[in-house]
Amino acid sequence: MKHYSPTDYVNWLEEYKVRQKAGLEARKIVASFSKRFFSEHVPCNGFSDIENLEGPEIFFEDELVCILNMEGRKALTWKYYAKKILYYLRQQKILNNLKAFLQQPDDYESYLEGAVYIDQYCNPLSDISLRDIQAQIHSIVELVCKTLRGINSRHPSLTFRAGESSMIMEIELQSQVLDAINYVLYDQLKFKGNRMDYYNALNLYMHQVLTRRTGIPISMSLLYLTIARQLGVPLEPVNFPSHFLLRWCQGAEGATLDIFDYIYIDAFGKGKQLTVKECEYLIGQHVTAALYGVVNVKKVLQRMVGNLLSLGKREGIDQSYQLLRDSLDLYLAMYPDQVQLLLLQARLYFHLGIWPEKSFCLVLKVLDILQHIQTLDPGQHGAVGYLVQHTLEHIERKKEEVGVEVKLRSEEKHRDVCYSIGLVMKHKRYGYNCVIYGWDPTCMMGHEWIRNMNVHSLPHGHHQPFYNVLVEDGSCRYAAQENLEYNVEPQEISHPDVGRYFSEFTGTHYIPNAELEIRYPEDLEFVYETVQNIYSAKEDTAE
């Protein structure tokens, strides 16, 4: 109902028809995605048919949400692609809003709004709104006012109305506000800088900072700044190296000020007030006066996204590199001509095999980026040429690929394959749970991988079946048959790619979707027999 005005006349029958049509179209598109994109991750240009949809986008999104809310263990493939489509749609909307936001003049509320856009873009499936975050901060402001009332019952901040931008001029009155903020945030609500888990993206998302009550210097500073400004204290953000700070002016209004006319506030360090020298002690180095200056909204967001970009480069388990992709998109939305980041984006797309929907009939996204880089900086000719060459080689290899490899376990060369796709297994050595989504009669990895993984130390070495498995920690691994055993108490594997390969979890095993079954047509019958044997043996043991 939030999408309709209560004062407007609505023909609900017509609205229902439009919603029904959008729902049918959404299901048709979701159903087509598995067949079109099973062999590779959904490409960045693979959503052109969605972008051309007619009718309200909110109805299309609503149907995708309905799919995601279907019964937990079924329709896994539909859920997998519905999630990807919804992720894409919401990110596109948020990115457009961010670009429009960056064209607006700065004001103190913009810092929070910009941070929320970053939060929303990196978490498009979460219910994050500026209004909700403002409401949570307002509740903190109310607690500060309650404390402030005990310090000075006639304090002018107590009479501010919501939305006012009045500022208090007297330093003593400002100091009383900051003392109240420090008490409420750090003593009463127990907010703190996250020193134990500093390199965690959650520290940069404002909704998580408020929920977990912890963050890093820049996110804690934005929270502190917003609260102080609402109570009339004109703090300003300082893009200090290695440790974001706020500054509080101590000089006379209208006077020419230098860096020594400010107190610097460390929101990460429980609101500690620092002198210039103490700021340098904080990071262990001398810095120029220019680095104590105030920065605008765009620079603050650039630093937040830069932090996310650094974390994205550190990703290990998540082979989709989603954080790196998201932070690159955000950075390039602010600075579209950053050559080094464009090169990084091109390398990332090439590494992940992200190609446009109609594959090789259209100009590849990678080639578009490379052409743009070449225009911006001809000096990058070598790097661009290298990537262009490898992109074209990839196209030629794809052209030469013939059909789908079908593996029949009835063939003599597969006689030693004991396990089947869909079985939930346990690794004997490392103890992790996993589900099989592919197998080879012998190890298909190169000599270097075999040596690095010490495969030769296994009794049967690389001359045994190896299995592609999705692991409960979100990783994909390649495991030797002698290292796996049946999991007699199978549970769902919470891997993001389960729906890419399987349509349902039965409680004992996974059922492959149509695309995976084409590749392993005899495995479905085999897995039924295997599970039946396991549970018959289990019942006999119990008796």
HUBELNOR-V99578 format. One record per residue. N is the residue number from 0. D_LAST is the distance of its C-alpha to the last C-alpha in whole Angstrom. Layout:
BEGIN
n->{N | N}
d_last->{D_LAST | D_LAST}
END
This chain:
BEGIN
n->{0 | 1 | 2 | 3 | 4 | 5 | 6 | 7 | 8 | 9 | 10 | 11 | 12 | 13 | 14 | 15 | 16 | 17 | 18 | 19 | 20 | 21 | 22 | 23 | 24 | 25 | 26 | 27 | 28 | 29 | 30 | 31 | 32 | 33 | 34 | 35 | 36 | 37 | 38 | 39 | 40 | 41 | 42 | 43 | 44 | 45 | 46 | 47 | 48 | 49 | 50 | 51 | 52 | 53 | 54 | 55 | 56 | 57 | 58 | 59 | 60 | 61 | 62 | 63 | 64 | 65 | 66 | 67 | 68 | 69 | 70 | 71 | 72 | 73 | 74 | 75 | 76 | 77 | 78 | 79 | 80 | 81 | 82 | 83 | 84 | 85 | 86 | 87 | 88 | 89 | 90 | 91 | 92 | 93 | 94 | 95 | 96 | 97 | 98 | 99 | 100 | 101 | 102 | 103 | 104 | 105 | 106 | 107 | 108 | 109 | 110 | 111 | 112 | 113 | 114 | 115 | 116 | 117 | 118 | 119 | 120 | 121 | 122 | 123 | 124 | 125 | 126 | 127 | 128 | 129 | 130 | 131 | 132 | 133 | 134 | 135 | 136 | 137 | 138 | 139 | 140 | 141 | 142 | 143 | 144 | 145 | 146 | 147 | 148 | 149 | 150 | 151 | 152 | 153 | 154 | 155 | 156 | 157 | 158 | 159 | 160 | 161 | 162 | 163 | 164 | 165 | 166 | 167 | 168 | 169 | 170 | 171 | 172 | 173 | 174 | 175 | 176 | 177 | 178 | 179 | 180 | 181 | 182 | 183 | 184 | 185 | 186 | 187 | 188 | 189 | 190 | 191 | 192 | 193 | 194 | 195 | 196 | 197 | 198 | 199 | 200 | 201 | 202 | 203 | 204 | 205 | 206 | 207 | 208 | 209 | 210 | 211 | 212 | 213 | 214 | 215 | 216 | 217 | 218 | 219 | 220 | 221 | 222 | 223 | 224 | 225 | 226 | 227 | 228 | 229 | 230 | 231 | 232 | 233 | 234 | 235 | 236 | 237 | 238 | 239 | 240 | 241 | 242 | 243 | 244 | 245 | 246 | 247 | 248 | 249 | 250 | 251 | 252 | 253 | 254 | 255 | 256 | 257 | 258 | 259 | 260 | 261 | 262 | 263 | 264 | 265 | 266 | 267 | 268 | 269 | 270 | 271 | 272 | 273 | 274 | 275 | 276 | 277 | 278 | 279 | 280 | 281 | 282 | 283 | 284 | 285 | 286 | 287 | 288 | 289 | 290 | 291 | 292 | 293 | 294 | 295 | 296 | 297 | 298 | 299 | 300 | 301 | 302 | 303 | 304 | 305 | 306 | 307 | 308 | 309 | 310 | 311 | 312 | 313 | 314 | 315 | 316 | 317 | 318 | 319 | 320 | 321 | 322 | 323 | 324 | 325 | 326 | 327 | 328 | 329 | 330 | 331 | 332 | 333 | 334 | 335 | 336 | 337 | 338 | 339 | 340 | 341 | 342 | 343 | 344 | 345 | 346 | 347 | 348 | 349 | 350 | 351 | 352 | 353 | 354 | 355 | 356 | 357 | 358 | 359 | 360 | 361 | 362 | 363 | 364 | 365 | 366 | 367 | 368 | 369 | 370 | 371 | 372 | 373 | 374 | 375 | 376 | 377 | 378 | 379 | 380 | 381 | 382 | 383 | 384 | 385 | 386 | 387 | 388 | 389 | 390 | 391 | 392 | 393 | 394 | 395 | 396 | 397 | 398 | 399 | 400 | 401 | 402 | 403 | 404 | 405 | 406 | 407 | 408 | 409 | 410 | 411 | 412 | 413 | 414 | 415 | 416 | 417 | 418 | 419 | 420 | 421 | 422 | 423 | 424 | 425 | 426 | 427 | 428 | 429 | 430 | 431 | 432 | 433 | 434 | 435 | 436 | 437 | 438 | 439 | 440 | 441 | 442 | 443 | 444 | 445 | 446 | 447 | 448 | 449 | 450 | 451 | 452 | 453 | 454 | 455 | 456 | 457 | 458 | 459 | 460 | 461 | 462 | 463 | 464 | 465 | 466 | 467 | 468 | 469 | 470 | 471 | 472 | 473 | 474 | 475 | 476 | 477 | 478 | 479 | 480 | 481 | 482 | 483 | 484 | 485 | 486 | 487 | 488 | 489 | 490 | 491 | 492 | 493 | 494 | 495 | 496 | 497 | 498 | 499 | 500 | 501 | 502 | 503 | 504 | 505 | 506 | 507 | 508 | 509 | 510 | 511 | 512 | 513 | 514 | 515 | 516 | 517 | 518 | 519 | 520 | 521 | 522 | 523 | 524 | 525 | 526 | 527 | 528 | 529 | 530 | 531 | 532 | 533 | 534 | 535 | 536 | 537 | 538 | 539 | 540 | 541 | 542}
d_last->{58 | 59 | 60 | 63 | 66 | 66 | 69 | 69 | 69 | 66 | 65 | 61 | 61 | 62 | 60 | 57 | 58 | 59 | 56 | 54 | 56 | 55 | 51 | 51 | 53 | 51 | 48 | 50 | 50 | 47 | 45 | 48 | 47 | 44 | 46 | 49 | 48 | 44 | 46 | 47 | 47 | 49 | 53 | 55 | 58 | 55 | 55 | 59 | 58 | 56 | 60 | 62 | 60 | 62 | 61 | 60 | 58 | 56 | 55 | 53 | 52 | 50 | 49 | 47 | 46 | 44 | 42 | 41 | 40 | 38 | 34 | 33 | 30 | 33 | 36 | 36 | 38 | 41 | 40 | 41 | 44 | 45 | 45 | 47 | 50 | 50 | 50 | 53 | 55 | 55 | 56 | 59 | 60 | 59 | 61 | 64 | 64 | 64 | 67 | 69 | 69 | 70 | 73 | 74 | 76 | 74 | 74 | 72 | 69 | 69 | 67 | 64 | 64 | 64 | 61 | 59 | 60 | 58 | 55 | 55 | 55 | 53 | 50 | 51 | 48 | 48 | 50 | 53 | 57 | 60 | 60 | 57 | 58 | 61 | 60 | 58 | 61 | 63 | 61 | 61 | 65 | 65 | 63 | 66 | 69 | 67 | 68 | 71 | 72 | 72 | 74 | 77 | 76 | 79 | 78 | 79 | 75 | 74 | 76 | 75 | 74 | 71 | 72 | 75 | 76 | 79 | 79 | 80 | 83 | 83 | 81 | 80 | 79 | 77 | 76 | 74 | 72 | 71 | 70 | 68 | 66 | 65 | 64 | 62 | 60 | 60 | 60 | 58 | 56 | 55 | 56 | 56 | 57 | 53 | 54 | 50 | 49 | 53 | 52 | 50 | 51 | 50 | 53 | 55 | 54 | 56 | 53 | 51 | 53 | 54 | 50 | 49 | 53 | 53 | 55 | 57 | 61 | 62 | 60 | 60 | 64 | 64 | 62 | 65 | 68 | 67 | 66 | 70 | 71 | 70 | 72 | 75 | 75 | 76 | 73 | 73 | 71 | 72 | 70 | 70 | 69 | 65 | 65 | 66 | 68 | 70 | 74 | 76 | 80 | 82 | 85 | 88 | 88 | 90 | 90 | 90 | 86 | 85 | 81 | 82 | 83 | 79 | 76 | 73 | 70 | 66 | 64 | 61 | 63 | 62 | 66 | 68 | 71 | 73 | 76 | 77 | 77 | 73 | 72 | 73 | 71 | 68 | 68 | 70 | 73 | 76 | 76 | 79 | 80 | 79 | 75 | 76 | 77 | 75 | 73 | 73 | 70 | 70 | 70 | 67 | 65 | 66 | 64 | 61 | 60 | 61 | 59 | 56 | 57 | 57 | 53 | 53 | 54 | 52 | 49 | 46 | 42 | 44 | 45 | 47 | 49 | 50 | 51 | 54 | 54 | 55 | 57 | 59 | 60 | 61 | 63 | 65 | 65 | 68 | 69 | 69 | 71 | 69 | 69 | 67 | 64 | 65 | 64 | 61 | 60 | 61 | 59 | 56 | 56 | 57 | 54 | 51 | 53 | 54 | 56 | 58 | 56 | 58 | 58 | 61 | 63 | 64 | 65 | 62 | 62 | 62 | 65 | 67 | 66 | 67 | 71 | 71 | 71 | 73 | 76 | 75 | 75 | 77 | 76 | 72 | 73 | 71 | 68 | 68 | 69 | 66 | 64 | 66 | 65 | 62 | 61 | 63 | 61 | 58 | 60 | 60 | 57 | 56 | 58 | 57 | 53 | 52 | 49 | 46 | 44 | 41 | 38 | 36 | 33 | 34 | 37 | 37 | 38 | 35 | 33 | 31 | 30 | 27 | 26 | 28 | 30 | 28 | 25 | 24 | 24 | 25 | 27 | 26 | 30 | 31 | 28 | 29 | 27 | 29 | 29 | 30 | 33 | 35 | 35 | 37 | 36 | 38 | 40 | 43 | 44 | 47 | 48 | 49 | 46 | 44 | 46 | 45 | 42 | 42 | 40 | 41 | 39 | 36 | 35 | 35 | 38 | 39 | 38 | 35 | 34 | 35 | 33 | 35 | 33 | 34 | 33 | 32 | 35 | 37 | 38 | 38 | 37 | 36 | 34 | 33 | 30 | 29 | 29 | 26 | 23 | 20 | 20 | 16 | 18 | 21 | 24 | 27 | 29 | 33 | 35 | 38 | 38 | 35 | 37 | 39 | 36 | 34 | 34 | 31 | 27 | 25 | 22 | 20 | 24 | 27 | 29 | 33 | 36 | 38 | 40 | 37 | 36 | 39 | 39 | 36 | 35 | 33 | 30 | 29 | 27 | 26 | 24 | 23 | 21 | 20 | 18 | 17 | 15 | 14 | 12 | 11 | 10 | 9 | 6 | 5 | 5 | 4 | 0}
END
